[in-house]
Amino acid sequence: MNLYMNSEHFKVQKKSLRQIVRPDLKEESSLKNRKICHAGRNSGWHVGPVLVIWMFMTLLFASKSFSQSTSLNGYLQGRFTDDYREVTGFSIRRAKLWALGQAPVPGNWFYKVQGIFRYQNEGSFTLQDVYGEYRPGLGYLRLGQMVPDFSLQRSQPDYDIPVVERAGVVNALIPSAETGARDIGVQAHIQPANKIIQVSAGMFNGNGGNRAGNEDRKFLFTHRLHFLFSLPKGMEADFGYSLAFRQSSGLAFPKIYGNKFLFHGNDFRWGLEFFLRHSKWAVQSEYIEAHLGARKASGYYLLADYGFTPKNQLVGSLEEYKDLDPATSDAPWYILGFNHYIAGNKAKIMLDSRVQFARRRTNYQSIIQFKLFFN
């Protein structure tokens, strides 16, 4: 399993905690580790990569005609992976492209369109986010395809997280884990002027992103609340909870049950979150449970990082995820990492090594990852 968090916390590049928390394997072999971290290849609409690149470059060169409030963005994460048994080689973990900005209509209307290239989609392009957003001043109201607000680490952008993947429990137990973490619906986020309390509530189709519509006339409801505090000596803290509920009439949860199983019944999930941040170090942890009928899957992660120089960072983490698949191991993963920030989060090199002491054998995995923003 993996255990990860958010951090660019050095003095020369310090961000507020509010920017971090509200930005706009476990198996006997390492197969499960890779499976948990990624959505299935059938989870999105695919467009030929040559066409998408051509479209992106056309927009890029035509960007002078865009509104000044519109921006084009993108980044690449390439990596080398070795599990010392079956898998070794290079891959593209992510290559994202997105456009966001203010819509050309009166009022505080904004939009975002985002897609991604990933190796499990064999180089094709998958739609991730596409939504419109109204910002009245104390939060936002968002309609379209998005990430339901559940879990602290899921709300943090992957390029900010100081380990190569989010925690396995987060990747497996968020409500839309099987469809790239996305669903289609409406979500409101309230953030008072003092920003001490932030609360969100959402209503979604419940069968994931990139779907034609609601397949069973039932809905997913989500809610998250967290508190942000400034502490002495420049420290900041965040703690809160997440809730999600839906009635399933036959949804597949392979990251919980394994393949070839359809769940029918009540699906209730909840999580607790905590984050403490200093200028040089940070600690983050979450615990999540999914109650599927009378059965329960659960897990946690604990992550700490320390910036011993402005450009170098040590990371340590522990995570455990207990699913309902008897073919996998529930033993925890122990993770050590090192990050070198070439230009903050715009360009960095990450080294990640982990070990799991499973019942029948010990599993290892090492990853070297390079991340580069396109603009």
Secondary structure, DSSP 8 states (H G I E B T S, - for coil): ----------GGG---HHHHHS----SSSTHHHHHHHS--TTSS-EE-HHHHHHHHHHHHHTGGGS-TT-EEEEEEEEEEEE-SSS-EEEEEEEEEEEEEEE-SSSSSEEEEEEEEE-GGGTT-EEEEEEEEEE--SSEEEEEEEE--S--HHHHS-TTT-SSSS--HHHHHHSTTGGGTT-EEEEEEEE--TT-SEEEEEEEE-SS-SS-SS-SSS--EEEEEEEEEEE-GGG-EEEEEEEEEEEEEEEEE-HHHH-SS-EEEEEEEEEEEEEEEE-SSEEEEEEEEEEEETTEEEEEEEEEEEEEEETTEEEEEEEEEEE-S-TTS----EEEEEEEEESSGGGEEEEEEEEEEE-SS-EEEEEEEEEEEE--
